[in-house]
Amino acid sequence: MRVRAIDIAPFLHGMEEACRRMSDLDVVMREAARQGYKVHPNEYYVQLWLSKPLGDPLGHVGEIDERALGDCIKHFTNSYNIWRMTTPPWCAVC
C-alpha cells in the first residue's frame, strides 16, 4: 500500500514523538510541503527549510533575512557567523 506524504503529514505535524525523531521524519514532511501541505505560517522559514537539509549552513550573518524570521529565529543557531536551522518548521512553536 502506498500512502502520500500529504495524507500523513497532519498526524505528524507538531507531534512530540515525531519531533523527537525529526531527522527521520523530516523527509516525509518536506515531501508533504512540496505537495501543498502548509507546515508553518512563516513562509520564509519554510523556504529556508526546503532549501537545505537540517543542520546544513544556511548562510552567513546578513545573508538571511533575520527580521522575516521574527520569533522563529529561536529555532536557528548562529555559530562562527553561520546560521543553521535546529528545528524544522513542522516542529516549531513560533
Backbone torsions as a table, in degrees:
resi	resn	phi	psi	omega
1	MET	NA	138.2	177.2
2	ARG	-107.4	138.4	177.5
3	VAL	-124.9	131.3	178.6
4	ARG	-77.4	144.0	-179.8
5	ALA	-56.4	-40.0	-177.9
6	ILE	-64.5	-23.4	179.6
7	ASP	-80.5	-28.3	180.0
8	ILE	-99.5	-13.6	-178.8
9	ALA	-54.8	-43.3	-179.9
10	PRO	-59.9	-27.5	179.6
11	PHE	-78.5	-26.5	-179.2
12	LEU	-91.3	-27.7	-173.0
13	HIS	-55.5	114.0	176.4
14	GLY	72.7	0.9	-179.5
15	MET	-69.4	126.7	-175.4
16	GLU	-54.7	-45.7	-180.0
17	GLU	-62.9	-41.1	178.7
18	ALA	-66.5	-37.7	-179.3
19	CYS	-69.8	-26.5	174.8
20	ARG	-69.2	-22.3	178.7
21	ARG	-112.8	34.9	-172.1
22	MET	-57.7	-34.6	-178.7
23	SER	-67.3	-31.7	178.4
24	ASP	-76.6	-38.4	-173.8
25	LEU	-94.9	-8.1	-178.0
26	ASP	-58.0	-38.3	-179.4
27	VAL	-62.5	-36.1	178.3
28	VAL	-66.8	-44.9	-178.9
29	MET	-68.9	-33.2	175.7
30	ARG	-63.7	-42.8	179.2
31	GLU	-65.9	-39.7	177.6
32	ALA	-61.7	-41.7	178.2
33	ALA	-62.3	-40.5	178.2
34	ARG	-66.8	-26.5	178.8
35	GLN	-85.7	-1.2	175.9
36	GLY	111.7	-1.3	179.4
37	TYR	-72.1	133.2	-179.0
38	LYS	-89.3	106.5	-175.4
39	VAL	-86.1	-21.6	-177.7
40	HIS	-164.3	148.3	179.8
41	PRO	-72.5	-21.8	-179.9
42	ASN	-85.0	100.3	-175.5
43	GLU	-63.9	-32.9	179.2
44	TYR	-66.7	-40.9	175.7
45	TYR	-58.1	-47.8	179.7
46	VAL	-63.0	-42.3	179.1
47	GLN	-59.9	-44.9	177.5
48	LEU	-63.1	-41.7	179.7
49	TRP	-61.3	-42.6	-179.4
50	LEU	-73.6	-17.3	-175.3
51	SER	-78.4	-25.5	-176.1
52	LYS	-148.9	157.0	173.9
53	PRO	-64.8	153.6	178.2
54	LEU	-54.0	135.2	177.4
55	GLY	87.8	-15.9	177.9
56	ASP	-72.3	151.6	177.3
57	PRO	-61.0	133.3	178.6
58	LEU	-98.8	-18.6	-179.6
59	GLY	148.4	165.7	178.2
60	HIS	-78.7	163.1	175.7
61	VAL	-54.9	131.4	-178.4
62	GLY	95.8	-16.0	179.5
63	GLU	-89.0	-23.2	174.7
64	ILE	-109.7	154.4	-177.1
65	ASP	-85.0	92.5	-177.2
66	GLU	-63.8	-33.5	178.7
67	ARG	-65.8	-36.9	180.0
68	ALA	-66.4	-24.7	178.1
69	LEU	-76.6	-26.5	179.5
70	GLY	56.1	-133.4	-179.0
71	ASP	-65.2	-19.8	-179.0
72	CYS	-69.6	-10.1	178.2
73	ILE	-58.4	-23.3	179.7
74	LYS	-66.2	-14.0	179.0
75	HIS	-96.3	18.4	178.3
76	PHE	-127.2	157.1	174.2
77	THR	-123.5	147.8	-179.7
78	ASN	-123.5	103.3	179.4
79	SER	-123.9	128.4	-176.8
80	TYR	56.1	36.4	179.2
81	ASN	63.1	24.5	177.0
82	ILE	-120.5	124.9	179.5
83	TRP	-82.5	136.9	173.2
84	ARG	-136.4	146.8	178.2
85	MET	-87.5	131.5	179.5
86	THR	-103.5	-24.7	-178.9
87	THR	-132.7	125.3	177.8
88	PRO	-68.6	155.2	-177.2
89	PRO	-60.2	-26.3	-179.4
90	TRP	-75.1	-9.2	174.5
91	CYS	-113.0	-4.3	-172.9
92	ALA	-83.1	144.3	172.0
93	VAL	-117.0	100.2	178.1
94	CYS	-162.6	NA	NA
